[in-house]
Amino acid sequence: MNEILDVDLLAFERGDADQRRAVVDGVRHSLTTGFVYTRHDVPEDLIDTAYGMLVEFFNLDADLKVKFAAPGSNGQTGYTGLLVETAASSDKPDWKEMLNWASPIEPGHPLKRRFPGAYPDQVMPEEVVPGITKVLYQFHDSIADLQRRFLRVIAEGIGCHESFFDDMVKDGPTLTRAIRYPSMGELPTEGHEWAAQHGDINLITALPRSTAPGLQVKVDDGWVDAVAPEGQVIINTGIMLERLTNGVIPVGWHRVVAAAGYEGERYSVVQFCHPRPWTVLSPVPSCCTPEHPQQFSAISAADALDEVLYEINLVETARRVT
């Protein structure tokens, strides 16, 4: 049985050649599940402060929260309400609500001019939770830096230079999402899960600690609880990384479900690390061999994301599920 391992990113960055190789080998082995745990250096008090402010926001009345929705953003900033996002594998919307944000880029930046949908003007609930904007931007930048550094481990593991992903993710539309999963006892209709089985579209996703269990990973046709050891963060792989690696690193399939009898709510914050939209997702040569021939055609990151946003029901003018 494959298993989710815990590795030490800081040992890769600060250790000798043997320590670096051990981290790379551990990551490659663990990512056969699509998941790995890693030690990190994001300040715990920053995580605590961010969670506290997010709980304050989500505890507001629904008619106040909806004022921070961002029409036309397709879930790429602002508030998204309950029973909207729907896993591509399901026709039942997830039982969750979300607040989404990213680091703004300059209005004249070519990425924002060419891909305005990927870089919407940010909508933050500053007026109802004073100070939240500064904290959430700091949180976003800290996790984004962690992901950029972790991609260096993956780059070495697939036979590329460790800097392979650096330019790819610079100014990319990396998205941070805070999620509140309400009590399952409050469901208005049956058949919904906190989050149905799915794979993320991006390169990798980082998940700092949540407030309750619920995340499960598909491993060897079964479901395994994923809870990072204290002081570590969960990293999982997305569809774009699978394409770039020709399937050598698979998508980390997962779901979020409440344990039997658990009637509480759950909060988590995840960050989706995206390449720049003009990135061409084509398998790297080191992952294509006579024994493992190229299985994915090239597609732009922008087109891949647009397709998945439709599939998960976030395109406001073309809801797949209503």
SULCORHU-V237476 format. One record per residue. RES is the residue in one letter. SS is DSSP state (hx for helix, st for strand, lp for the rest). PHI is phi in whole degrees, 0 to 359 (999 if undefined). Layout:
RES&SS&PHI, RES&SS&PHI
This chain:
M&lp&999, N&lp&291, E&lp&217, I&lp&274, L&lp&259, D&st&250, V&st&235, D&st&235, L&hx&303, L&hx&293, A&hx&291, F&hx&297, E&hx&280, R&hx&245, G&lp&271, D&lp&276, A&hx&300, D&hx&293, Q&hx&294, R&hx&299, R&hx&296, A&hx&296, V&hx&293, V&hx&301, D&hx&296, G&hx&296, V&hx&295, R&hx&300, H&hx&293, S&hx&294, L&lp&286, T&lp&296, T&lp&268, G&lp&86, F&st&224, V&st&203, Y&st&255, T&st&220, R&st&295, H&lp&221, D&lp&234, V&lp&287, P&lp&302, E&hx&296, D&hx&291, L&hx&293, I&hx&298, D&hx&300, T&hx&295, A&hx&298, Y&hx&298, G&hx&300, M&hx&290, L&hx&292, V&hx&299, E&hx&301, F&hx&295, F&hx&294, N&lp&279, L&lp&289, D&lp&297, A&hx&301, D&hx&291, L&hx&274, K&hx&298, V&hx&294, K&hx&295, F&hx&257, A&lp&289, A&lp&236, P&lp&305, G&lp&88, S&lp&271, N&lp&54, G&lp&79, Q&lp&266, T&lp&197, G&st&75, Y&st&268, T&st&237, G&lp&280, L&lp&292, L&lp&55, V&lp&242, E&lp&299, T&lp&226, A&lp&302, A&lp&300, S&lp&274, S&lp&226, D&lp&245, K&lp&247, P&lp&302, D&lp&289, W&lp&269, K&lp&199, E&st&232, M&st&218, L&st&235, N&st&242, W&st&202, A&lp&211, S&lp&283, P&lp&293, I&lp&241, E&lp&299, P&lp&305, G&lp&272, H&lp&299, P&hx&302, L&hx&295, K&hx&291, R&hx&290, R&hx&275, F&lp&233, P&lp&300, G&lp&293, A&lp&276, Y&lp&230, P&lp&290, D&lp&298, Q&lp&286, V&lp&244, M&lp&236, P&lp&276, E&lp&299, E&lp&288, V&lp&255, V&lp&228, P&lp&303, G&lp&93, I&hx&292, T&hx&298, K&hx&299, V&hx&294, L&hx&290, Y&hx&293, Q&hx&295, F&hx&300, H&hx&302, D&hx&295, S&hx&293, I&hx&289, A&hx&298, D&hx&296, L&hx&300, Q&hx&293, R&hx&303, R&hx&292, F&hx&291, L&hx&299, R&hx&293, V&hx&295, I&hx&296, A&hx&302, E&hx&297, G&hx&293, I&lp&257, G&lp&85, C&lp&254, H&lp&294, E&lp&299, S&lp&271, F&lp&307, F&lp&271, D&hx&303, D&hx&292, M&hx&300, V&hx&260, K&lp&297, D&lp&61, G&lp&290, P&lp&280, T&lp&302, L&st&241, T&st&256, R&st&226, A&st&266, I&st&233, R&st&251, Y&st&257, P&lp&292, S&lp&303, M&hx&295, G&hx&290, E&hx&262, L&lp&300, P&lp&284, T&lp&221, E&lp&274, G&lp&96, H&lp&261, E&lp&245, W&lp&303, A&st&205, A&st&288, Q&st&308, H&st&197, G&lp&241, D&lp&286, I&lp&278, N&lp&280, L&lp&285, I&st&222, T&st&235, A&st&249, L&st&230, P&lp&296, R&lp&305, S&lp&258, T&lp&269, A&lp&201, P&lp&296, G&lp&150, L&st&288, Q&st&230, V&st&247, K&st&277, V&st&228, D&lp&52, D&lp&68, G&st&232, W&st&250, V&st&239, D&st&295, A&lp&243, V&lp&226, A&lp&291, P&lp&301, E&lp&304, G&lp&80, Q&st&237, V&st&235, I&st&273, I&st&241, N&st&231, T&st&264, G&lp&240, I&hx&297, M&hx&295, L&hx&291, E&hx&300, R&hx&295, L&hx&297, T&lp&262, N&lp&59, G&lp&83, V&lp&298, I&lp&252, P&lp&280, V&lp&293, G&lp&273, W&lp&284, H&st&205, R&st&210, V&st&232, V&lp&225, A&lp&283, A&lp&296, A&lp&306, G&lp&87, Y&lp&279, E&lp&248, G&lp&277, E&lp&260, R&st&218, Y&st&242, S&st&212, V&st&231, V&st&235, Q&st&229, F&st&261, C&st&275, H&lp&249, P&lp&283, R&lp&300, P&lp&302, W&lp&277, T&lp&298, V&st&269, L&st&272, S&lp&227, P&lp&306, V&lp&287, P&hx&304, S&hx&295, C&hx&258, C&lp&244, T&lp&224, P&lp&303, E&lp&280, H&lp&225, P&lp&293, Q&lp&301, Q&lp&246, F&lp&242, S&lp&279, A&lp&283, I&st&209, S&st&284, A&hx&299, A&hx&298, D&hx&292, A&hx&297, L&hx&293, D&hx&302, E&hx&296, V&hx&289, L&hx&301, Y&hx&293, E&hx&298, I&lp&264, N&lp&75, L&lp&260, V&lp&281, E&lp&298, T&lp&268, A&lp&211, R&lp&299, R&lp&288, V&lp&235, T&lp&238
